[in-house]
Amino acid sequence: MRLGFLGTGVIAAAMIRGLAGQGHRILVSPRNARIAAELAAEIPGVIIAPNERVVADSEVVFLCLLARDADEVLPGLPFRAGQSVISVMVDAPLGRLRALCAPATDIVITIPLPPIADGGCPLPVFPASPALEALYGARNPILPQPSEAALSAHLGVSSLCSPILDQLLAAVDWLGAWTGDPAAAETYVAAMIRAYLPECARGGELAAALDSLATEGGLNATLRAAMAPAKDSLRHGLDGFRGRLGLPPAKAEPA
């Protein structure tokens, strides 16, 4: 396919690397000249081109800009009817994208993460996108969402990666202080957690993994009880995104 990427940051680079070797011709904008040059040198079929050509010569255009730059970059570009547009921009709702990318109407939003470069990255999307499925579905689970709000909620939950990794690093520091080998401590913690995570969790597999670690009086159950207040902090933090993500306010607790 003829693909175009407007914006060449970390996510765009990961998405392009996830398409390497599949025979696509990929036009990338020089917005980040260093990353664009690296991709063109590394991946056959990647060509650096100005924004106008990226849009004009592509069947599918990926919007990988910062939302604050969209009003400056997108107006006047030669989008056309029948062209697929896939946005990965945070804080850029569909209504705004439809105005900026007219007359294109096949516009969707998805939430890729850096692991898309290697496959196995979940891709929630709204509306459903045959183009996204065709390009990434063989190596990544595509998760069509029933509404833009449901998609936005996934964006909020994607922020979970940082605090979870922060907790794991705290455990690594604790273990490394006892063993004197921080590198081995990191290997142990990462492998231990990975061993309990289903490769593609469905229908209660996470709960089943948790139940397997619920022996009364055991170390896992004891630490879980000690950290129980952190769940309220997590919910509070996620609810704090409601305004930014366009989600309705939380329902008031009954009196």
N, C-alpha and C positions, 0 to 999 in steps of 0.2 A: 504494500500500500504506500501511498504518498502521504507522509505524516509531517506535521509542523509543530514546533514547540516555541511558544512565545514566553521567554524567560528561561534562564539556564542556571538555576540554583541547585541546591542539593537534591531536592525532590525530582526536578526535571532530569538531572543527570542519572539518578537511580532508575527512573522510568525508561530512559533511553537505553541504559545498560541492560534492563530487563527485556528489551526487544532485539538485542544484538544477535546476529547470526540468523535472522529470520527473513532476510532479503528485502526489508523495507528500505525505501529512500526517505531519509529523515532530514528535514531542514530545521536548523536551530538558529535562533536569534543570537546576536553577539552581545546581549545585555550584560552577561558576565563573560567577558572576552576570554579569561583564563580557562574557565570550565568548558566553554564552547570549543576552544582550541584543543583541549585535552580529549574531548569526545570525538572531534573530527579526526584526530591522529590515532585514536584507539579503535574506533568502530567503523568498518567499511560501510559506506552508504550514508554517513553523516556529513552534511554540508552546511557551512555557516552562510546565512543569507539575511538580508534586511527584513524587517517585519512585514513589509508589503509583499515580498516574494514568499515568505513563510506562509502567509494566508492564501495568496493567489494560487500557489502551486500545490496545495495540500488538500487531500480528501477529508482528513481529520486534523483539526487544530486543537492542541492542548494549551490551555491558559495556565501558566505556571508563574504568574506575576504576583507581587504583593498587591493586595486589594487597593491600597492607597494609590498605586500607580496605574490602575486600570483606566481611570477616566482620562489620563494623559495619553496612554499608549493605544487603546483600542479604537476610539472614534476615528473614522476615516479609512480604516483598513478594509480591504476588499472582501469582506465576508460575503457569502452568497447563499441563496436558497438551495437546500439539498446538501449543504456541507455539515458535517458533524463537528460539534464543538464540545470539548470535555474540559471542564474547569476543575482545578485543584486548589483554587484560591480560598483562603479563609476570609470570612466577613464579606463575601460577595454573593448575595442571594440571586436566585434565578430571575426575578423580575428585573434586577439591575443588569444582569448579563444579557437578557433578551433585548434590552434597549441598546446596550453597547455593541452587540454583535449582529444586529439586524442587517440584512433580511434573513440571516440564518435562524432557523427555528429548532433544529435538532440539537438542543443544548442540555447537557447534564452536568451534575457535580459529583465528584467522587473524592475519596480521602486516601490517597496512597501514603505509605510510610517508606522510609529508606530501604527496608528489606525487600522491596519489590524488585530490586536489582537481581536478586537470586531466586525469586519465586517464593510462594507460600505466604504472600501478604494479603490479608483480607481487604476487599475493595467494596465497601458499601457505596451504593450509587442511587441517585434519584434525578430524573426518572430512569427507568430501565434503559440500558444502552447496548444495542447489538454490536456497535463498534468497539466498546470496551471489552465486551465478552469475546469478540473475535481476536483482539490483540493480546489480551492478558488472561483470558479464562482458562487456558490450558495449564497454566502454572500457578494461578492464584484464584482463591474462592471469590466469586462475584456475588455480592449480596444486595439485590434490588430492594429498595425501601418503599413503604407505602406513602410517604409524604416527605416534604422538605424538612419538617420538624424532626421526623425520625432520623433523617440523615444527619441533621445538626447535632442530635443527641450523641451519635457516634463520634462526631468531632470532639465533643466534650469528653467522652470516655477515652479517646485516644491520648488525652493528657495523663492518663493513669500510668503510662510507661515510665515517666520520669520519677514520680514518687516511689513506685515499686522498685526501680533500680536503685534509688537512694536508700531504701530499706535494706536491699541486698548488700549494698556496699557497706552499710553499717555493720551487718553481720560478718562480712569479710574482714573488716577492721578488727572486730572483736576476736574472731578466730585467729587472725594473723598475729595479734598481740600475744596470744598464748603459744602459738607454734613457732613464731619467729620466721615464718615463710609466707608473706602476703600473697605471692603469686600462686602458690599451691592452695591457699585458702580460697582464692577467687575461683580456681578450677573446681574445687570441691563444691562450693555454694552454687555455682552456675549449673554444674552437672546434676546436683541433687534436685534443684527446682525443675530442671528440664525433664528429669525422669518421671515426675509426677504430672506433667502437663500432657494431656492427650494431643496428638498431632493435629487433629481437627475436631475439637470438642463439639458434641451434639447432644441435645436432649438430656442434660443432667450428668454428663461425664465429669464436669468440674466438681459438682456436689458429691459424686461418688468418690473422687480422689480425696476430697476433704474428709468424708466419712471414714476412709481407710486410715486416717491419721487422728482419729477421735477417741483413742483408748483412754478411758477415764483414769485420771491421775498420771497419764503419760506426759512426757516432755512437750510434745506437740500441743496437746490439749491445754496444758498449763500455760504455755506461752501465748496461745491463742486467746485464752481468757484474760491474760494480762494486757493484751493489745486490743481488746474488744472496743474500748472507747475510740480507737482510730477509725472505726467504721463510720461513726457519726461525723468525724472530721472529714472523711472522704465524701459522704453525702452532702455535707455543708459546702465543701469546695466545688462539687459538681453543680449544685444548685446555684452557686455564685455565677455560673456561666449563662444562666437563663436569659438575662437581658442581652448579652452579647450575641448569643446564638439564636435569638428570636423565639425562644421557647416560652410558653405561658408561665406565669408565676406559680409557685408551689401552692397547693391548697392549704388553707389555714387549718390548723389542728382544731378539732371540735372542743367547745368549752366544757 
